[in-house]
Amino acid sequence: MDLNAVRERINAIDDQIVDLFVERMKASADVASAKAEKNLPVLDLRREQAVLEKVMERGGEEFEIYINKLYQTIFDISKSYQAGLLTKETALSEEILKNIADPHMEFPRKAVVACQGVEGSYAARACDRLFALPSKMYFSNFESVFNAVESGLCRYGVLPIENSSAGSVTEVYDLMVRHKFYIVKSIKLHISHALLAKPGVKLEDVKEVVSHTQALQQCSNFLKANPNIKVTIFENTATAAKYVAESGRTDLAALSSTDCAKLYGLHVLQDGVQNNENNYTRFICIAKNMEIYAGSNRISLMLSLDHRPGSLHEMIGKFACRGINLCKLESRPIPGKDFEFRFYFDLDGSVFSPETMTVLKDIEQAAESLSFLGCYSEV
């Protein structure tokens, strides 16, 4: 068989496919116009199923699985195209447009900022990186940070959201549902944990280690190598270090930062205790009101979908059709609903882009519920 001849045949078929695809998209535009006149939604599952059954039967059993995949893609493309033609301004898009009226607005150098923990915490370090002159207020837990921002006590709050070794900070994700806030900036910090104890204490003296659950996960290899050491969870690594400094015990140590060793007069028994040298934690800076600054290029969304097969695939397809990169997808169970989930999307995109705004308007109409968590840049 002549390979070049076969390729020429495929080229000719491709020409026909492109011509027919363009015709189909034009027909799809006519469908969009007809739907607009009758105020009908873009999604029509019955119609899609009928088309699938017809084309799969026509293609035969050998190719039906491939035809199914092909037409699912065609449906996604058609719906994306129709949505672009039909979508009007929504409550969300109008609110976003109102908040990007000044594209030259700069992120503030100073503000009152809520941080979880005490002085020396990693959140405090993130705060110092985000703001030139922050006035920090410390709170005992993550929810108190949300409350401080929501009540107006603090203009901003800094919270850990994910770690490269231990994964997402699920407590923060679960709290997002209960609070009204917007992400205005994020920062990625290198995290190096040290084993801290009182001066004179040796490693063999340590009987108990205290720290935050994420730090304990990030240092799991060290803890496994020392199985006789008791592990106690604290709300914060800096709080753990302070507790060790204020205790009268000489068999106690904390997994915390070397900053805390200096702050609380502790001795570094072992530095770099984390499993992975490339250990990073991403922190978000939240505000009560939507604030979108120049250079914002990341968007976070929280949404729930119809509980039916394919709903998540359809949602992801909306980003893919517009060439928007989905850089994080997190799911959390919805309390009181069996095996139903709320989804958190992070995507590369900016509300300054008309293409991105079209997708957001499409998603707002397609999702069961949608919360726009912010458009921001990462330091």
Backbone hydrogen bonds, N-H to C=O, Kabsch-Sander energy under -0.5 kcal/mol:
donor,donor_aa,acceptor,acceptor_aa,energy
3,L,1,M,-0.7
6,V,2,D,-1.9
7,R,3,L,-2.5
8,E,4,N,-2.2
9,R,5,A,-1.9
10,I,6,V,-2.3
11,N,7,R,-2.6
12,A,8,E,-2.1
13,I,9,R,-2.1
14,D,10,I,-2.9
15,D,11,N,-1.9
16,Q,12,A,-1.6
17,I,13,I,-2.6
18,V,14,D,-2.8
19,D,15,D,-2.2
20,L,16,Q,-2.6
21,F,17,I,-2.7
22,V,18,V,-2.6
23,E,19,D,-1.9
24,R,20,L,-2.5
25,M,21,F,-2.5
26,K,22,V,-2.1
27,A,23,E,-2.2
28,S,24,R,-2.3
29,A,25,M,-1.8
30,D,26,K,-1.6
31,V,27,A,-2.1
32,A,28,S,-2.1
33,S,29,A,-2.0
34,A,30,D,-2.3
35,K,31,V,-2.6
36,A,32,A,-2.2
37,E,33,S,-2.0
38,K,34,A,-1.5
39,N,35,K,-0.5
39,N,36,A,-0.7
40,L,35,K,-2.8
48,E,44,D,-2.1
49,Q,45,L,-2.5
50,A,46,R,-2.2
51,V,47,R,-2.3
52,L,48,E,-2.5
53,E,49,Q,-2.4
54,K,50,A,-1.8
55,V,51,V,-2.7
56,M,52,L,-2.4
57,E,53,E,-1.7
58,R,54,K,-2.0
59,G,55,V,-2.1
60,G,56,M,-1.2
63,F,60,G,-0.8
64,E,60,G,-0.7
64,E,61,E,-0.6
67,I,63,F,-2.6
68,N,64,E,-2.4
69,K,65,I,-1.6
70,L,66,Y,-2.6
71,Y,67,I,-2.7
72,Q,68,N,-2.0
73,T,69,K,-1.8
74,I,70,L,-2.2
75,F,71,Y,-2.8
76,D,72,Q,-2.0
77,I,73,T,-2.4
78,S,74,I,-2.8
79,K,75,F,-2.8
80,S,76,D,-2.2
81,Y,77,I,-2.4
82,Q,78,S,-2.9
83,A,79,K,-2.6
84,G,80,S,-1.8
85,L,81,Y,-1.4
86,L,82,Q,-2.5
87,T,83,A,-3.0
94,E,90,T,-2.5
95,E,91,A,-1.8
96,I,92,L,-2.5
97,L,93,S,-2.6
98,K,94,E,-1.8
99,N,95,E,-1.2
99,N,96,I,-0.6
100,I,96,I,-0.7
100,I,97,L,-0.7
101,A,98,K,-0.7
105,M,102,D,-1.6
111,A,133,L,-0.6
113,V,111,A,-0.6
113,V,135,S,-2.3
114,A,156,Y,-2.8
115,C,137,M,-2.8
116,Q,158,V,-0.6
117,G,139,F,-3.4
121,S,118,V,-1.7
125,R,121,S,-1.7
126,A,122,Y,-2.5
127,C,123,A,-2.4
128,D,124,A,-2.2
129,R,125,R,-1.4
130,L,126,A,-1.8
131,F,127,C,-2.5
132,A,109,R,-0.8
133,L,109,R,-2.8
135,S,111,A,-3.0
136,K,134,P,-0.7
137,M,113,V,-2.8
139,F,115,C,-2.4
145,V,141,N,-1.0
145,V,142,F,-0.6
146,F,142,F,-1.8
147,N,143,E,-2.7
148,A,144,S,-2.3
149,V,145,V,-1.8
150,E,146,F,-2.8
151,S,147,N,-2.4
152,G,148,A,-0.5
152,G,149,V,-0.7
153,L,148,A,-1.0
154,C,148,A,-2.1
155,R,112,V,-1.0
156,Y,112,V,-1.8
157,G,286,I,-1.6
158,V,114,A,-2.6
159,L,284,I,-2.4
161,I,282,R,-3.2
162,E,282,R,-1.3
163,N,167,G,-2.4
164,S,280,Y,-3.0
167,G,163,N,-1.7
169,V,161,I,-2.3
170,T,168,S,-1.4
172,V,169,V,-0.9
173,Y,169,V,-1.5
174,D,170,T,-2.6
175,L,171,E,-1.7
176,M,172,V,-1.3
177,V,173,Y,-0.6
177,V,174,D,-0.6
178,R,175,L,-1.1
179,H,175,L,-0.6
179,H,176,M,-0.8
181,F,179,H,-0.6
182,Y,287,A,-2.2
183,I,373,L,-4.3
184,V,285,C,-3.0
185,K,285,C,-1.1
186,S,377,S,-1.8
187,I,283,F,-2.5
189,L,187,I,-0.5
189,L,281,T,-2.9
191,I,279,N,-3.6
192,S,190,H,-0.5
194,A,256,S,-3.7
195,L,270,Q,-3.2
196,L,194,A,-0.7
196,L,254,A,-3.2
197,A,267,H,-2.3
201,V,198,K,-2.1
205,D,202,K,-1.6
206,V,202,K,-0.6
206,V,203,L,-1.3
207,K,251,D,-3.1
208,E,251,D,-1.6
209,V,230,K,-3.1
210,V,253,A,-2.3
211,S,232,T,-1.7
213,T,234,F,-0.5
216,L,212,H,-2.3
217,Q,213,T,-2.0
218,Q,214,Q,-2.3
219,C,215,A,-1.1
220,S,217,Q,-1.3
223,L,219,C,-1.7
224,K,220,S,-2.5
225,A,221,N,-1.8
226,N,222,F,-0.6
226,N,223,L,-0.6
229,I,226,N,-1.9
230,K,207,K,-2.9
230,K,228,N,-0.5
232,T,209,V,-2.6
234,F,211,S,-3.2
240,A,236,N,-1.8
241,A,237,T,-1.9
242,K,238,A,-2.5
243,Y,239,T,-2.2
244,V,240,A,-2.1
245,A,241,A,-2.2
246,E,242,K,-2.0
247,S,243,Y,-1.1
253,A,208,E,-2.1
254,A,196,L,-2.4
255,L,210,V,-1.9
256,S,194,A,-2.4
256,S,254,A,-0.8
260,C,257,S,-0.6
261,A,257,S,-0.9
262,K,258,T,-1.6
263,L,259,D,-2.3
264,Y,260,C,-2.6
265,G,261,A,-0.6
266,L,261,A,-2.0
267,H,197,A,-4.1
269,L,195,L,-2.9
269,L,267,H,-0.9
270,Q,195,L,-1.1
273,V,193,H,-2.8
275,N,218,Q,-3.5
279,N,277,E,-1.9
280,Y,278,N,-0.7
281,T,189,L,-2.5
282,R,162,E,-3.2
283,F,187,I,-3.2
283,F,281,T,-0.5
284,I,159,L,-2.9
285,C,185,K,-3.1
286,I,157,G,-2.9
286,I,284,I,-0.6
287,A,182,Y,-2.5
288,K,155,R,-0.6
292,I,99,N,-0.6
293,Y,291,E,-0.5
294,A,105,M,-1.4
296,S,293,Y,-1.7
297,N,376,Y,-1.5
298,R,376,Y,-1.8
299,I,347,L,-2.5
300,S,374,G,-2.2
301,L,345,F,-2.8
302,M,371,S,-2.5
303,L,343,F,-2.8
304,S,369,S,-1.9
305,L,341,F,-0.5
308,R,306,D,-1.9
311,S,308,R,-1.6
314,E,310,G,-2.5
315,M,311,S,-1.8
316,I,312,L,-2.6
317,G,313,H,-2.2
318,K,314,E,-1.0
318,K,315,M,-0.7
319,F,315,M,-0.9
319,F,316,I,-0.6
320,A,316,I,-2.2
321,C,317,G,-2.6
322,R,318,K,-0.7
322,R,319,F,-0.5
323,G,320,A,-1.5
324,I,319,F,-2.7
325,N,323,G,-0.5
327,C,325,N,-0.8
327,C,346,D,-1.5
328,K,346,D,-1.6
330,E,344,Y,-2.5
332,R,342,R,-2.5
334,I,340,E,-2.8
337,K,334,I,-1.9
339,F,337,K,-0.5
340,E,337,K,-1.0
342,R,332,R,-3.2
343,F,303,L,-3.2
344,Y,330,E,-3.0
345,F,301,L,-2.1
346,D,328,K,-2.4
347,L,299,I,-2.6
348,D,325,N,-2.6
349,G,297,N,-1.4
349,G,347,L,-0.8
353,S,350,S,-1.9
357,M,353,S,-2.1
358,T,354,P,-2.1
359,V,355,E,-1.7
360,L,356,T,-2.3
361,K,357,M,-2.2
362,D,358,T,-2.0
363,I,359,V,-2.8
364,E,360,L,-2.4
365,Q,361,K,-1.4
366,A,362,D,-1.7
367,A,363,I,-2.8
368,E,304,S,-1.7
369,S,304,S,-1.5
371,S,302,M,-3.1
373,L,300,S,-2.4
373,L,371,S,-0.7
374,G,300,S,-0.7
376,Y,298,R,-2.6
379,V,186,S,-3.2
